């Protein structure tokens, strides 16, 4: 057999790296029904609890009644509807940029943007812990690809100083999806200016959560469009919907419409999804009470985890990783928590470095204090496990 795929899968199982899907039969929320059982959900990215908000659902239903389900074509053929156009205008205003451009997924946005901006003879510099889509975009671009140590501005400065490329692109997550920490964006913006480089930030996990109006990392750090010329975000996390976008000046967006292959050659997302995203943006912008509740829950959990002696990573965001080390240990804790009614994902290589398997615990504004107490008690019970 030329491709022994079964042997590869068997090895993954032996190494504790095998993955399987879980089937939900409920809407997203603090509680979900998984494989027929109701569990407290501590692994969702629906940080503000908007995925099943009645106003967002109503906007989706009304638009579906008008536009149907599918968009029918790519944006550049006949798939670009009035809802897409309105959402792009709303996103531009929301982010304080001249224009925004919708992509069907965050992965497509990141790979498409990076490959459109740099190529052979150019240089791209990426944080070592960037999301896989950013890494893949950089590798596929043909540009000289260099990774700097996580959040190490001095190391990045060394790499930039050695580069003779005419075009330089610095790429980073705003909030790192598996560690929950923030990139030093003020320092990175200053470094980009000093080396005549562009800065691109993937703010998938900051949008809606950070900033007084949920504007994400750019608002949190007070970065202008000049400081941060390429701002990417997703609509399937804090906004509770689906899709992704890039925001920047008019020339950037026009350029990407004409050069970003994942944009040009992909069917546009359904107009009803765009309508739902527009409704969620209003809730997100006015959702300070949701963000306050979320921060309260995060602090409650961190205080409780500290009293239990748990090895939490330093994060102030809804992403609260509990470092466990070995793959089998992470899987055992995840299974034990599920037995106690808590759904928590075990994150293993290659998503995280070898020896750094963890539980990725996430919170949403839909959780209650009693939910946090329940999780802490379940974690306390896990401490005596030998695995």
C-alpha positions in Angstrom: 0.0 0.0 0.0 1.7 3.3 -1.1 0.1 5.3 1.7 -0.3 3.5 5.0 -2.6 6.0 6.5 -3.9 3.5 9.1 -0.3 3.2 10.5 -0.1 7.0 10.9 -3.4 7.1 12.8 -2.3 4.2 15.0 0.9 6.1 15.9 -1.1 9.2 16.7 -3.2 7.2 19.1 -0.1 5.7 20.7 1.4 9.2 21.2 -1.7 10.7 22.7 -2.2 12.9 19.6 -5.3 11.4 18.1 -8.2 13.8 17.6 -11.9 13.1 17.4 -14.9 15.3 16.8 -17.6 15.9 19.4 -21.2 16.3 18.2 -23.3 19.1 19.7 -27.1 19.0 19.5 -27.7 22.4 21.1 -26.8 26.0 20.4 -23.6 27.5 21.7 -23.9 28.7 25.3 -22.6 28.2 28.8 -24.2 24.8 28.7 -24.2 22.6 25.6 -25.5 19.1 24.8 -22.5 17.0 23.6 -23.0 13.4 22.5 -26.4 13.5 24.2 -25.2 14.9 27.6 -25.5 18.4 28.9 -22.2 19.8 30.0 -20.8 23.2 31.2 -18.9 24.6 28.2 -15.4 25.8 29.0 -13.9 25.5 25.5 -15.9 27.9 23.3 -14.6 31.1 21.7 -18.0 32.7 21.9 -16.6 35.1 24.5 -19.5 37.5 24.8 -22.2 34.9 24.5 -23.6 36.4 21.3 -23.8 33.2 19.1 -27.3 32.5 20.2 -28.4 36.1 21.1 -32.0 36.6 20.0 -31.3 39.9 18.1 -28.5 38.2 16.2 -30.7 35.2 15.4 -33.6 37.4 14.3 -31.3 39.4 12.0 -30.1 36.1 10.4 -33.7 34.8 10.0 -34.9 38.1 8.4 -32.0 38.2 6.0 -32.4 34.5 5.1 -36.1 35.2 4.2 -35.0 38.0 1.9 -31.8 36.6 0.3 -32.1 32.9 0.8 -29.3 30.7 2.0 -26.3 30.6 -0.4 -24.6 33.6 -1.9 -24.3 31.8 -5.2 -20.9 32.9 -6.3 -17.7 34.7 -5.3 -17.7 38.4 -4.4 -16.2 39.3 -7.8 -18.8 37.4 -9.9 -22.3 37.9 -8.5 -22.1 36.9 -4.8 -21.5 40.3 -3.2 -24.8 41.4 -1.7 -26.0 44.6 -0.1 -25.5 42.8 3.3 -21.9 42.2 2.6 -21.4 45.8 1.5 -23.1 47.1 4.6 -21.1 44.8 6.9 -17.8 46.0 5.3 -18.8 49.6 5.9 -19.8 48.8 9.5 -16.5 47.0 10.1 -14.5 50.0 8.7 -16.3 52.4 11.0 -16.0 50.0 14.0 -12.2 49.6 13.6 -11.6 53.3 12.6 -10.2 52.3 9.2 -11.0 53.6 5.7 -12.3 50.3 4.4 -12.8 46.6 5.4 -12.9 43.5 3.2 -14.7 40.3 4.1 -13.2 36.8 3.8 -15.1 33.6 4.3 -12.8 32.3 7.1 -10.0 33.5 9.2 -7.6 30.9 7.8 -8.3 32.1 4.3 -7.9 35.7 5.3 -4.5 35.2 6.9 -3.0 33.1 4.2 -4.5 35.3 1.5 -3.3 38.6 3.0 0.3 37.5 3.7 0.8 35.9 0.3 -0.6 39.0 -1.4 1.6 41.4 0.5 5.0 39.6 0.3 6.7 37.3 -2.1 10.2 36.4 -3.4 12.8 38.9 -2.5 10.7 40.2 0.5 10.9 39.3 4.1 8.2 38.3 6.7 8.8 38.2 10.4 6.5 36.2 12.6 6.1 35.5 16.3 7.0 31.9 17.1 3.5 31.3 18.6 1.5 32.8 15.8 -1.6 30.9 14.7 -1.1 28.2 12.1 -2.8 30.2 9.4 -0.3 33.0 9.7 2.6 30.6 9.7 1.2 28.8 6.7 0.7 32.1 4.9 4.3 33.2 5.5 5.8 29.9 4.4 3.7 29.8 1.2 4.4 33.4 0.3 7.9 32.7 -1.0 9.3 35.5 1.1 12.3 35.0 3.4 10.5 33.6 6.4 11.9 34.3 9.9 10.4 33.5 13.3 11.3 35.6 16.4 11.0 34.4 19.9 7.6 34.8 21.5 7.0 38.5 22.3 10.7 39.2 22.1 11.0 42.6 20.6 14.8 42.7 21.0 15.1 39.5 19.0 12.8 40.8 16.3 14.9 44.0 16.1 18.0 41.9 15.5 16.4 40.1 12.6 15.1 43.3 11.1 18.5 45.0 11.3 20.1 42.1 9.4 17.5 42.0 6.6 18.2 43.7 3.3 14.8 43.1 1.8 13.0 46.0 0.3 9.6 45.0 1.7 9.3 43.8 5.3 6.2 42.5 7.0 5.9 41.9 10.7 3.0 39.5 11.6 1.6 38.7 15.0 -1.4 37.6 16.9 -3.0 40.3 19.0 -4.1 37.8 21.7 -2.3 34.4 21.4 -4.9 31.7 21.1 -3.2 29.0 23.1 -1.5 31.1 25.8 -4.0 33.9 26.2 -1.3 36.7 26.5 -1.1 39.9 24.4 1.5 40.9 21.9 3.5 44.0 22.8 1.9 46.0 19.9 3.1 49.4 20.9 6.7 48.3 20.8 6.1 46.3 17.6 4.5 49.4 15.9 7.5 51.5 16.9 9.9 48.8 15.5 8.0 48.7 12.3 8.3 52.4 11.8 12.0 52.4 12.6 12.7 49.7 10.0 10.2 50.9 7.3 8.2 47.7 7.7 4.4 47.0 7.8 2.7 45.6 10.8 -0.1 43.0 10.5 -2.1 41.9 13.5 -4.5 39.0 13.7 -6.9 40.1 16.4 -9.3 37.1 16.2 -9.3 36.7 20.0 -9.2 40.3 21.0 -12.1 41.7 19.0 -15.1 42.3 21.3 -13.1 41.4 24.4 -10.5 44.2 24.6 -11.1 48.0 24.5 -13.8 50.2 25.9 -16.0 49.5 22.8 -14.7 46.0 22.1 -12.4 47.3 19.3 -9.8 44.7 20.3 -6.1 45.0 20.7 -5.8 48.1 18.5 -8.2 50.0 20.7 -6.7 48.5 23.9 -3.2 49.8 22.9 -4.5 53.0 21.3 -3.0 52.2 17.9 -4.0 54.3 14.9 -4.4 53.0 11.3 -0.9 54.4 10.6 0.6 52.4 13.5 -1.3 49.3 12.5 -1.9 49.3 8.7 -3.1 45.7 8.4 -5.7 44.7 11.0 -7.3 41.3 10.6 -10.2 40.0 12.7 -12.7 37.2 12.8 -16.5 37.3 13.4 -16.9 33.8 14.8 -15.5 34.4 18.3 -16.3 37.6 20.2 -18.9 38.6 17.6 -20.6 35.2 17.8 -21.2 34.8 14.0 -18.9 33.6 11.2 -16.3 34.9 8.7 -13.4 37.2 8.8 -12.2 40.6 7.6 -9.2 42.8 7.1 -9.4 46.5 7.7 -7.0 49.2 6.4 -6.8 52.0 4.0 -8.6 52.2 0.6 -5.5 51.2 -1.4 -4.8 48.1 0.7 -8.4 46.8 0.4 -8.5 47.5 -3.4 -5.2 45.8 -3.8 -6.4 42.7 -1.9 -9.6 42.5 -3.9 -7.4 42.2 -7.0 -4.6 39.9 -5.6 -5.7 37.8 -2.6 -6.5 34.4 -4.2 -8.6 33.0 -1.3 -10.8 36.1 -1.7 -11.0 36.0 -5.5 -11.7 32.3 -5.9 -14.1 31.5 -3.0 -17.8 31.7 -2.8 -18.9 34.6 -0.6 -20.4 33.8 2.8 -24.2 33.7 3.0 -25.8 37.2 3.1 -27.8 36.1 6.2 -24.5 35.5 8.1 -23.4 39.1 7.2 -26.7 40.4 8.5 -26.2 38.5 11.7 -22.7 39.9 12.1 -24.0 43.5 11.7 -26.4 42.9 14.5 -23.7 41.4 16.7 -21.4 44.3 16.1 -24.0 46.7 17.6 -24.2 44.5 20.7 -20.5 44.1 20.8 -19.8 47.9 20.6 -22.4 48.5 23.4 -21.4 45.5 25.4 -19.3 47.0 28.2 -21.5 45.2 30.8 -20.7 41.9 29.1 -17.0 42.7 29.1 -17.1 43.7 32.8 -18.9 40.4 33.7 -16.3 38.5 31.7 -13.4 40.1 33.5 -15.1 39.4 36.9 -15.4 35.7 36.0 -11.8 35.6 34.9 -10.5 37.1 38.1 -12.7 34.8 40.2 -11.3 31.8 38.4 -7.7 32.9 38.6 -8.0 33.6 42.3 -9.5 30.2 42.9 -7.0 28.4 40.8 -4.1 30.1 42.6 -5.5 29.0 45.9 -5.5 25.4 44.5 -1.9 25.7 43.5 -2.7 25.2 39.8 -0.1 26.1 37.2 -2.1 28.7 35.2 -0.3 30.6 32.4 -0.1 34.4 32.8 -3.2 35.6 31.0 -5.8 38.3 31.6 -8.0 37.3 28.7 -10.8 34.7 28.5 -8.2 32.1 27.4 -6.9 30.5 30.7 -4.5 27.7 29.9 -3.6 25.2 32.6 -0.2 23.7 31.7 0.0 20.0 32.4 3.0 18.9 30.3 2.4 15.4 28.9 -0.3 14.5 26.3 -1.7 11.6 28.4 -2.0 13.8 31.5 -3.9 16.5 29.6 -6.2 13.9 28.1 -6.8 12.3 31.5 -7.7 15.6 33.1 -10.0 16.5 30.3 -11.8 13.2 30.6 -12.1 13.5 34.3 -13.5 17.0 34.0 -16.1 15.7 31.6 -17.2 13.1 34.0 -17.8 15.9 36.5 -19.9 17.8 33.9 -17.3 20.2 32.4 -16.3 20.3 28.8 -12.6 21.4 28.5 -10.4 20.7 25.6 -7.0 19.0 25.9 -4.5 20.9 23.6 -1.5 18.9 22.4 1.3 19.2 19.8 1.5 20.4 17.1 -0.9 23.1 18.3 1.5 23.7 21.2 5.2 22.8 21.7 6.1 19.2 22.7 5.9 18.8 26.5 3.5 21.7 26.9 0.2 20.0 26.6 -2.5 21.9 28.5 -6.2 22.4 29.2 -7.4 25.4 27.3 -10.1 26.8 29.6 -12.2 29.6 28.2 -14.9 31.8 29.7 -17.8 33.6 28.2 -20.1 36.4 29.5 -22.8 33.7 29.6 -21.2 31.9 32.5 -22.3 32.4 36.0 -20.2 32.5 39.2 -21.7 29.1 40.2 -20.3 27.7 36.9 -16.8 28.9 37.9 -17.2 27.4 41.3 -18.2 24.1 39.8 -15.2 24.0 37.5 -12.8 24.9 40.4 -14.2 22.0 42.5 -13.8 19.7 39.5 -10.2 20.8 39.0 -9.5 20.4 42.8 -10.6 16.8 42.4 -8.3 16.2 39.5 -5.1 17.2 41.5 -4.8 13.8 43.0 -4.7 12.0 39.7 -1.5 10.2 38.9 -1.8 10.6 35.1 
